[in-house]
Amino acid sequence: MEEGSSGKGSPETPVVLPAVPWLVDGNQFEPYLESCLAHIKNQDCPEATILPPFITEAYKEKIVLDRKSQMGFLNGKLNEIINYFQGTDASLLWIVDADNEVPPNALSKLLSWDADLASGISPGHGSPNHSTVMRWMPPPSPEMPWSTPYYKPLLMNEVLGKHLDGTMYAFATGHFCLLTKRRVYNWLRFQWSPEQKLGNEIVFWEHAQNLGLKCVIDGTVLCGHLPEHPLVDLQEKLGWSN
């Protein structure tokens, strides 16, 4: 892939657009939106110009947020964010989920990688010991066809304090703290079809790595995941300070 330009904004002072995908007013994550915006505002990142956060408008029709239908609705909001971003002068897009608590140095650390895709780490809504980072693994048994993608979730102790850059194996994670360069969207969008077996964020990372884009997961950027894992509690449980 040709290197190309990273897009608008000065290399000396990148312009970052934070964005929060929003589906339904009154949903389970609404109580955390104010916290999310406060964590974005609290970024210690003098090396970048940070624009006011963009929040997608809620769907006006009533929707049911079961796992499969939510993936489709969320997919539309992520691409709505991308379309808005492309109409701005920002050079980088920073997607932050409403139930996420990002540490004050998150943006600065992600910028330092100069990657096309860069993300922090977080546990899922379940155990604090299991991360949202997925590693592509060979099928676990000879009976499974090699054409079937198989991703294994990694434990927090496998990613905390480390970084993954795709030189060893394919990996993916959510869009809870995802920083991307403008040029990424010359080729990629989030995609979801009803028969799709992998989540849209996993497919997004997979396609980015297949295109030869620089993809990094920074295990020193530990993010909280509300309501189960507030950042302060998570740092104490894992013995980690950002």
Backbone bond lengths (Angstrom), bond angles and torsions (degrees), N, CA, C in turn:
res aa  C-N    CA-C-N  psi(-1)  N-CA   C-N-CA  omega(-1)  CA-C   N-CA-C  phi
1 M - - - 1.455 - - 1.515 109.46 -
2 E 1.306 117.98 137.87 1.445 121.51 177.23 1.514 109.84 -68.95
3 E 1.336 115.67 147.12 1.448 119.70 -178.48 1.521 111.37 -63.73
4 G 1.314 116.34 -50.32 1.465 119.45 177.32 1.514 111.48 66.91
5 S 1.311 116.00 -173.71 1.451 122.73 179.67 1.519 109.22 -95.76
6 S 1.329 115.67 148.82 1.457 119.44 176.34 1.524 111.09 -79.69
7 G 1.323 117.57 -2.41 1.460 120.16 174.33 1.510 112.54 105.43
8 K 1.327 115.74 -157.35 1.455 121.36 -175.91 1.525 110.62 -70.18
9 G 1.344 114.55 166.75 1.453 119.46 -179.61 1.516 110.87 93.92
10 S 1.305 116.09 154.10 1.458 121.82 -179.33 1.517 110.87 -85.45
11 P 1.334 117.94 139.31 1.474 119.36 176.43 1.529 111.14 -60.21
12 E 1.359 116.55 -31.26 1.452 120.16 -179.82 1.524 111.66 -72.53
13 T 1.326 116.29 -37.72 1.460 120.70 179.79 1.526 108.85 -131.86
14 P 1.329 117.92 86.12 1.462 120.03 179.79 1.524 111.06 -63.60
15 V 1.323 115.55 149.79 1.456 122.06 178.03 1.525 107.63 -108.11
16 V 1.327 116.48 123.16 1.467 121.95 -173.86 1.529 109.93 -113.43
17 L 1.325 115.54 130.31 1.463 121.17 172.96 1.525 108.76 -103.45
18 P 1.339 119.13 110.41 1.469 119.99 170.95 1.527 108.92 -77.74
19 A 1.310 116.68 146.49 1.468 119.91 -179.64 1.525 109.89 -147.36
20 V 1.326 115.41 142.67 1.466 121.66 -179.66 1.524 108.77 -121.09
21 P 1.332 118.24 117.85 1.474 119.71 176.56 1.524 110.61 -72.86
22 W 1.328 116.88 129.47 1.466 121.78 -176.66 1.512 108.63 -128.57
23 L 1.325 116.94 134.65 1.458 121.22 -175.09 1.522 113.32 -106.01
24 V 1.325 115.43 -57.76 1.464 120.41 -170.68 1.514 109.92 -136.76
25 D 1.331 117.77 129.57 1.461 119.78 171.73 1.520 109.09 -63.50
26 G 1.323 115.72 137.49 1.459 119.74 -179.71 1.511 113.72 83.23
27 N 1.352 118.05 12.44 1.463 118.37 179.53 1.530 110.89 -78.59
28 Q 1.309 116.56 177.90 1.463 121.43 -172.44 1.521 113.42 -66.02
29 F 1.345 117.29 -18.40 1.452 119.40 -177.37 1.531 113.47 -97.02
30 E 1.323 117.16 -3.22 1.463 120.25 -177.54 1.530 113.07 -56.52
31 P 1.346 119.13 -39.18 1.472 118.47 179.58 1.527 113.71 -61.79
32 Y 1.344 117.23 -18.26 1.461 120.21 -174.95 1.525 113.37 -99.12
33 L 1.328 117.41 -7.82 1.459 120.36 -175.52 1.524 111.47 -61.07
34 E 1.330 117.10 -43.18 1.464 120.97 179.88 1.528 110.68 -60.44
35 S 1.337 116.02 -41.21 1.459 120.49 177.77 1.522 110.90 -63.60
36 C 1.328 116.33 -43.60 1.471 121.23 179.32 1.523 110.63 -57.94
37 L 1.331 116.65 -47.65 1.465 120.83 -178.55 1.527 111.11 -65.27
38 A 1.337 116.79 -35.20 1.463 120.38 177.95 1.530 110.72 -65.87
39 H 1.335 116.98 -39.01 1.466 120.36 178.64 1.525 111.34 -67.97
40 I 1.319 117.34 -35.95 1.465 120.50 175.75 1.527 110.30 -65.36
41 K 1.329 116.31 -44.70 1.469 121.61 -179.77 1.521 111.50 -63.81
42 N 1.318 117.02 -26.78 1.460 122.36 -174.78 1.529 113.18 -85.79
43 Q 1.327 117.50 9.45 1.464 119.50 -177.96 1.529 112.14 -66.70
44 D 1.323 115.58 131.74 1.461 122.70 175.18 1.523 107.32 -95.52
45 C 1.324 115.64 87.48 1.474 120.18 -172.49 1.527 109.85 -143.67
46 P 1.350 117.28 70.77 1.465 120.07 -177.99 1.522 113.94 -65.65
47 E 1.338 116.43 -16.39 1.469 119.30 -177.10 1.515 113.19 -79.19
48 A 1.328 118.11 -3.81 1.468 120.95 -178.35 1.522 110.72 -132.92
49 T 1.327 114.89 153.84 1.461 121.64 168.76 1.517 107.29 -93.41
50 I 1.324 116.95 123.16 1.463 121.54 -176.76 1.520 108.76 -107.49
51 L 1.316 116.90 118.28 1.455 122.24 179.92 1.530 110.54 -76.12
52 P 1.332 118.27 161.96 1.471 120.04 173.73 1.525 110.10 -58.97
53 P 1.328 117.57 140.73 1.469 120.28 -178.13 1.528 112.57 -61.69
54 F 1.312 115.35 143.01 1.463 122.24 173.70 1.523 108.03 -100.87
55 I 1.327 116.34 128.47 1.464 122.02 177.79 1.521 107.97 -117.98
56 T 1.311 117.31 125.82 1.466 119.16 -179.31 1.527 110.20 -66.89
57 E 1.313 115.59 151.13 1.464 120.40 176.02 1.523 109.54 -74.46
58 A 1.326 115.23 146.01 1.461 119.90 178.88 1.517 110.32 -68.88
59 Y 1.329 115.52 149.48 1.459 119.50 172.74 1.529 109.01 -61.38
60 K 1.319 116.07 135.85 1.462 120.04 -178.25 1.528 111.56 -78.43
61 E 1.336 116.83 -33.06 1.462 118.37 178.85 1.525 110.16 -78.95
62 K 1.318 115.72 155.03 1.464 120.44 179.58 1.522 108.79 -72.45
63 I 1.309 116.55 129.21 1.465 120.01 178.88 1.527 109.34 -125.76
64 V 1.313 115.11 152.47 1.460 121.70 178.05 1.524 107.90 -101.90
65 L 1.337 116.99 123.64 1.453 120.32 -172.22 1.525 112.57 -95.13
66 D 1.346 117.27 53.65 1.455 117.84 168.13 1.523 107.42 -75.66
67 R 1.323 116.39 167.00 1.460 120.40 -168.97 1.533 113.29 -57.61
68 K 1.334 117.03 -46.18 1.458 119.60 -175.20 1.527 111.90 -71.27
69 S 1.332 116.58 -45.06 1.465 118.10 -179.11 1.519 110.56 -69.01
70 Q 1.336 117.49 -33.95 1.460 119.72 179.37 1.522 110.30 -61.86
71 M 1.338 117.32 -37.95 1.456 120.53 179.93 1.525 110.69 -58.51
72 G 1.318 116.95 -42.38 1.454 120.52 179.37 1.517 112.46 -67.49
73 F 1.333 117.20 -44.69 1.462 120.52 178.93 1.524 111.13 -64.91
74 L 1.317 116.32 -42.02 1.457 120.81 -179.89 1.526 110.51 -65.15
75 N 1.308 116.92 -37.97 1.459 121.54 178.62 1.531 110.45 -55.32
76 G 1.330 116.55 -44.27 1.458 120.73 178.79 1.515 112.47 -62.50
77 K 1.335 117.10 -39.31 1.455 120.68 -179.81 1.529 111.99 -70.24
78 L 1.322 117.31 -36.08 1.463 120.25 177.00 1.527 110.74 -64.03
79 N 1.316 116.64 -41.80 1.467 119.70 178.43 1.522 111.69 -72.67
80 E 1.335 117.01 -27.97 1.468 120.57 172.71 1.526 110.18 -63.62
81 I 1.329 116.13 -40.27 1.463 120.91 176.25 1.524 110.90 -61.36
82 I 1.325 116.09 -45.00 1.468 120.22 -179.75 1.526 110.80 -60.98
83 N 1.333 117.10 -43.92 1.464 120.32 179.59 1.526 111.27 -62.22
84 Y 1.332 116.57 -40.64 1.468 120.33 177.62 1.527 109.97 -64.36
85 F 1.329 116.34 -46.05 1.462 122.37 179.97 1.527 111.31 -55.82
86 Q 1.309 116.95 -41.61 1.458 119.90 -177.53 1.524 112.90 -67.46
87 G 1.321 117.16 -17.77 1.458 121.05 176.79 1.515 113.54 -91.34
88 T 1.346 117.36 3.60 1.459 122.03 179.16 1.530 109.94 -105.48
89 D 1.327 115.66 177.29 1.461 121.33 175.70 1.525 112.05 -93.93
90 A 1.311 117.24 10.10 1.469 120.51 -178.78 1.522 111.18 -70.77
91 S 1.324 115.31 146.39 1.459 120.85 177.31 1.523 112.03 -96.95
92 L 1.349 116.20 -19.67 1.467 120.44 -179.99 1.519 110.34 -137.35
93 L 1.328 114.70 146.46 1.457 122.25 177.94 1.527 108.27 -111.55
94 W 1.335 115.73 129.78 1.459 120.86 179.73 1.523 108.33 -118.94
95 I 1.328 116.86 103.15 1.462 122.05 178.49 1.526 108.61 -87.48
96 V 1.331 115.64 126.23 1.465 121.78 179.79 1.527 107.86 -129.60
97 D 1.320 117.45 122.88 1.459 120.81 179.52 1.521 111.08 -70.90
98 A 1.332 116.02 150.86 1.458 121.05 -175.94 1.522 112.84 -64.11
99 D 1.332 117.98 -27.11 1.469 120.49 -178.95 1.523 112.09 -94.75
100 N 1.335 116.24 21.26 1.460 121.66 -177.00 1.522 110.60 -107.85
101 E 1.322 116.37 141.46 1.463 122.52 171.07 1.525 107.82 -114.83
102 V 1.324 116.78 110.43 1.464 120.79 -178.92 1.529 109.28 -94.66
103 P 1.330 118.08 137.77 1.474 120.22 178.56 1.528 110.37 -68.43
104 P 1.342 118.19 160.81 1.471 121.58 -175.50 1.524 114.76 -61.67
105 N 1.341 117.19 -23.47 1.469 120.34 -178.25 1.528 112.41 -99.77
106 A 1.332 117.71 8.75 1.471 120.64 -174.11 1.520 111.86 -59.02
107 L 1.323 117.24 -53.31 1.464 120.28 -175.90 1.518 111.19 -63.93
108 S 1.314 116.84 -42.43 1.466 120.48 -180.00 1.527 111.38 -60.22
109 K 1.333 116.74 -43.32 1.469 120.15 179.95 1.523 111.81 -67.25
110 L 1.324 116.68 -41.92 1.463 119.09 -179.75 1.523 111.06 -66.17
111 L 1.331 117.02 -38.55 1.469 120.59 177.61 1.526 111.70 -62.23
112 S 1.321 116.83 -35.16 1.464 120.75 -174.25 1.528 112.58 -63.17
113 W 1.337 117.93 -20.79 1.468 120.64 179.69 1.529 112.32 -77.17
114 D 1.328 117.61 -18.04 1.466 121.61 -175.68 1.528 110.58 49.42
115 A 1.334 115.22 43.81 1.462 121.55 -176.86 1.521 110.79 -98.02
116 D 1.324 115.90 159.28 1.463 120.02 173.39 1.523 110.64 -71.84
117 L 1.326 116.20 -42.31 1.468 122.74 173.52 1.522 107.48 -125.38
118 A 1.334 116.70 130.98 1.455 120.77 176.12 1.521 108.60 -141.82
119 S 1.331 116.22 138.76 1.458 120.54 -177.54 1.520 110.23 -143.66
120 G 1.340 114.75 153.85 1.446 120.33 169.17 1.519 109.57 -85.34
121 I 1.342 116.05 -164.28 1.458 121.30 179.12 1.524 109.53 -126.21
122 S 1.302 115.56 159.58 1.461 121.56 -179.61 1.520 108.83 -161.38
123 P 1.328 117.48 152.89 1.463 118.57 169.66 1.518 109.73 -78.73
124 G 1.319 116.25 161.50 1.450 119.51 173.03 1.517 110.20 -74.75
125 H 1.320 116.59 -172.97 1.460 119.37 -179.62 1.523 112.17 -71.27
126 G 1.325 116.89 -14.30 1.461 119.68 -178.89 1.514 111.92 -87.08
127 S 1.300 117.47 -120.42 1.460 122.82 -175.30 1.526 111.98 -69.83
128 P 1.348 117.70 141.94 1.467 120.23 175.47 1.521 112.28 -70.21
129 N 1.336 116.26 -8.53 1.470 120.19 -179.39 1.524 113.21 -86.21
130 H 1.334 117.29 -11.86 1.459 120.86 -177.86 1.524 110.18 -110.18
131 S 1.328 116.30 125.99 1.464 120.35 -178.12 1.528 110.82 -88.64
132 T 1.323 114.97 169.33 1.470 120.42 173.78 1.525 111.90 -89.56
133 V 1.333 117.14 4.83 1.463 120.68 178.67 1.522 109.16 -79.69
134 M 1.326 115.95 132.95 1.455 122.10 179.82 1.531 109.29 -116.40
135 R 1.326 116.58 133.25 1.463 121.75 176.79 1.517 109.10 -112.05
136 W 1.341 116.39 134.09 1.466 119.56 176.09 1.519 108.88 -71.88
137 M 1.328 114.54 129.78 1.459 121.13 -179.70 1.524 109.19 -125.92
138 P 1.325 117.75 155.33 1.467 119.14 171.83 1.521 109.34 -62.00
139 P 1.319 117.62 156.75 1.471 119.79 176.60 1.525 110.58 -53.34
140 P 1.329 118.54 139.87 1.461 121.39 -174.03 1.521 114.54 -72.07
141 S 1.324 117.94 -11.35 1.462 119.32 178.56 1.526 109.19 -148.31
142 P 1.330 117.52 154.71 1.475 120.26 -179.48 1.522 113.24 -60.22
143 E 1.341 116.35 -22.24 1.464 119.08 -177.91 1.529 112.39 -71.89
144 M 1.331 116.80 -21.78 1.457 119.65 -179.10 1.524 109.75 -82.55
145 P 1.332 117.27 132.24 1.470 119.41 -178.72 1.520 111.80 -67.15
146 W 1.325 115.60 141.97 1.462 120.28 -179.23 1.525 112.11 -67.71
147 S 1.292 116.73 -17.55 1.467 118.98 179.49 1.527 111.89 -79.72
148 T 1.331 117.45 -7.13 1.461 120.92 -179.79 1.525 109.77 -87.53
149 P 1.347 118.76 118.05 1.475 119.60 178.86 1.529 110.07 -64.09
150 Y 1.309 116.47 137.36 1.452 120.52 179.59 1.527 108.51 -134.33
151 Y 1.313 116.21 113.98 1.457 121.22 178.65 1.526 109.78 -111.87
152 K 1.310 115.64 134.60 1.463 121.63 -179.98 1.525 109.08 -108.30
153 P 1.351 118.08 126.78 1.463 119.63 175.32 1.529 110.37 -68.03
154 L 1.311 115.93 136.46 1.454 121.30 179.81 1.525 110.29 -93.67
155 L 1.324 116.46 149.43 1.457 122.09 175.97 1.524 109.69 -73.84
156 M 1.331 116.24 156.91 1.459 119.80 179.43 1.527 111.11 -59.83
157 N 1.330 117.94 -37.83 1.465 118.78 -179.06 1.527 112.87 -71.24
158 E 1.346 117.07 -9.20 1.463 120.49 175.69 1.529 112.16 -88.04
159 V 1.341 116.40 -14.44 1.468 119.20 -176.49 1.518 113.19 -125.34
160 L 1.323 118.17 -21.31 1.462 121.29 -176.70 1.526 110.96 -63.29
161 G 1.329 116.11 126.01 1.457 121.59 179.28 1.515 114.89 78.81
162 K 1.338 117.35 0.52 1.465 121.57 -178.96 1.532 109.50 -111.77
163 H 1.324 115.76 177.25 1.467 117.67 171.75 1.523 109.47 -138.53
164 L 1.317 114.24 145.58 1.455 121.89 177.41 1.519 107.36 -113.35
165 D 1.324 116.26 130.64 1.467 118.78 -178.28 1.527 113.30 -125.94
166 G 1.315 117.18 11.15 1.457 119.93 174.12 1.512 115.10 80.62
167 T 1.333 118.50 2.73 1.460 119.56 -179.27 1.524 111.57 -78.49
168 M 1.341 117.20 -20.92 1.462 120.57 -177.68 1.525 112.15 -101.32
169 Y 1.338 116.28 -41.04 1.464 120.19 -176.52 1.520 108.74 -162.97
170 A 1.323 115.70 164.35 1.463 120.78 179.19 1.527 110.07 -76.85
171 F 1.315 116.12 145.60 1.449 121.06 179.38 1.525 108.53 -147.53
172 A 1.312 115.27 167.53 1.462 120.60 -179.91 1.521 108.42 -157.81
173 T 1.332 115.72 161.78 1.451 120.68 173.90 1.521 108.27 -154.25
174 G 1.325 116.64 -176.18 1.464 120.25 -178.03 1.515 112.44 -76.60
175 H 1.338 115.44 -175.29 1.467 120.77 178.86 1.521 110.21 -105.50
176 F 1.343 117.02 23.92 1.465 121.55 -175.87 1.519 112.64 -68.37
177 C 1.336 117.66 -24.39 1.474 122.71 -179.67 1.523 107.54 -152.49
178 L 1.318 116.66 64.61 1.468 122.52 -169.07 1.527 111.09 -110.56
179 L 1.328 116.18 115.38 1.465 122.32 177.11 1.523 109.00 -103.33
180 T 1.334 116.98 126.54 1.464 120.85 -178.14 1.526 110.88 -132.35
181 K 1.327 115.13 145.95 1.460 120.54 174.06 1.530 110.49 -77.98
182 R 1.305 115.02 156.64 1.465 121.04 -179.17 1.515 111.82 -58.47
183 R 1.309 117.70 -38.21 1.467 120.17 -174.05 1.528 112.89 -65.23
184 V 1.341 117.37 -20.89 1.471 120.73 178.74 1.523 110.83 -54.50
185 Y 1.337 115.53 -35.87 1.465 119.75 -173.37 1.522 113.33 -86.53
186 N 1.334 115.11 6.82 1.465 118.63 165.14 1.526 110.47 -69.96
187 W 1.342 115.80 -23.41 1.464 120.44 -174.37 1.532 113.91 -123.29
188 L 1.305 117.53 -28.43 1.464 119.62 -167.28 1.523 114.08 -119.80
189 R 1.337 114.28 148.38 1.456 124.28 164.86 1.521 106.83 -138.66
190 F 1.309 116.20 162.15 1.458 118.84 170.74 1.528 108.11 -72.83
191 Q 1.307 116.94 143.75 1.462 119.95 -177.43 1.521 111.13 -138.37
192 W 1.330 114.55 142.90 1.455 120.36 178.09 1.515 109.40 -149.43
193 S 1.329 116.04 123.79 1.458 123.27 174.02 1.521 107.21 -122.32
194 P 1.338 117.74 145.59 1.473 120.71 -173.60 1.518 115.80 -51.32
195 E 1.349 117.81 -31.69 1.467 118.97 -179.21 1.529 112.83 -91.43
196 Q 1.319 116.35 3.06 1.462 120.48 -177.23 1.523 110.46 -66.53
197 K 1.322 116.94 129.64 1.465 120.89 -175.57 1.527 112.81 -87.74
198 L 1.329 116.95 -27.60 1.453 121.26 -179.39 1.523 109.99 -102.25
199 G 1.339 117.25 144.47 1.460 121.58 178.43 1.517 111.64 -61.02
200 N 1.335 116.18 156.16 1.462 119.40 -175.58 1.521 112.67 -62.40
201 E 1.339 117.85 -32.34 1.455 118.60 179.71 1.531 111.18 -71.73
202 I 1.337 117.44 -33.79 1.467 119.78 177.50 1.526 110.41 -67.24
203 V 1.322 116.27 -42.87 1.464 120.81 177.79 1.531 110.43 -62.61
204 F 1.329 116.49 -38.68 1.467 121.43 179.50 1.529 110.52 -60.26
205 W 1.325 116.86 -49.90 1.472 120.57 178.51 1.528 111.19 -63.78
206 E 1.321 115.91 -41.06 1.467 120.09 -179.03 1.519 111.16 -61.06
207 H 1.325 116.48 -46.61 1.461 120.27 -179.93 1.531 110.99 -66.39
208 A 1.327 117.37 -37.67 1.466 120.40 178.95 1.524 111.12 -61.44
209 Q 1.327 116.97 -43.30 1.463 119.99 178.95 1.524 111.78 -69.29
210 N 1.317 117.13 -35.95 1.463 120.47 176.90 1.530 111.57 -64.53
211 L 1.333 116.42 -29.11 1.466 121.46 178.35 1.528 112.29 -80.92
212 G 1.311 117.06 -7.36 1.461 120.68 -179.74 1.515 113.61 85.26
213 L 1.327 117.93 14.78 1.455 120.51 177.46 1.526 109.86 -72.51
214 K 1.325 116.09 151.36 1.464 120.66 179.63 1.524 108.74 -79.37
215 C 1.323 116.38 118.34 1.462 122.44 -175.73 1.532 109.38 -124.48
216 V 1.326 116.17 129.18 1.458 121.16 -176.20 1.521 110.26 -135.08
217 I 1.323 116.78 136.05 1.460 122.31 166.50 1.520 106.88 -112.66
218 D 1.331 116.19 119.32 1.460 122.43 -176.37 1.524 109.34 -97.29
219 G 1.306 116.32 108.24 1.456 122.19 -177.44 1.515 114.15 -76.85
220 T 1.348 117.45 0.44 1.467 120.09 173.74 1.523 110.89 -91.86
221 V 1.328 117.55 -7.15 1.468 121.83 177.48 1.530 107.52 -100.12
222 L 1.310 115.14 87.17 1.468 121.48 -178.04 1.524 109.27 -88.59
223 C 1.331 116.56 122.79 1.463 122.21 -177.84 1.522 110.42 -109.36
224 G 1.324 116.19 145.31 1.453 121.04 173.59 1.512 110.53 -78.03
225 H 1.318 116.75 159.65 1.463 121.76 -179.39 1.528 106.85 -139.02
226 L 1.326 115.04 101.84 1.467 120.58 -175.13 1.518 111.46 -81.38
227 P 1.350 117.62 151.25 1.467 126.82 3.42 1.528 114.52 -90.64
228 E 1.316 117.84 -12.12 1.475 119.41 -171.88 1.527 113.16 -71.50
229 H 1.347 117.38 -33.70 1.463 119.78 -169.03 1.524 111.93 -129.67
230 P 1.332 118.49 72.71 1.470 119.89 172.60 1.526 109.67 -57.43
231 L 1.317 116.79 147.57 1.461 121.10 -173.18 1.526 111.88 -57.98
232 V 1.320 117.78 -44.17 1.472 120.45 -178.42 1.526 110.63 -62.36
233 D 1.325 117.08 -44.10 1.466 120.26 178.94 1.520 111.34 -65.17
234 L 1.320 115.70 -39.81 1.461 120.84 -178.45 1.525 110.72 -64.94
235 Q 1.326 116.38 -42.78 1.468 119.99 178.02 1.521 111.29 -60.49
236 E 1.335 116.01 -39.88 1.460 119.90 179.80 1.521 111.65 -68.10
237 K 1.331 117.14 -43.12 1.466 121.22 -179.25 1.525 111.63 -64.77
238 L 1.343 115.87 -39.12 1.460 119.97 -175.76 1.526 112.51 -93.38
239 G 1.337 116.69 -6.27 1.452 119.63 -179.04 1.518 112.87 65.26
240 W 1.340 115.50 41.10 1.462 120.61 -174.45 1.518 110.40 -129.29
241 S 1.314 116.42 135.99 1.458 121.20 175.00 1.513 108.66 -123.18
242 N 1.349 116.71 122.94 1.461 120.22 -179.80 1.523 110.72 -65.76
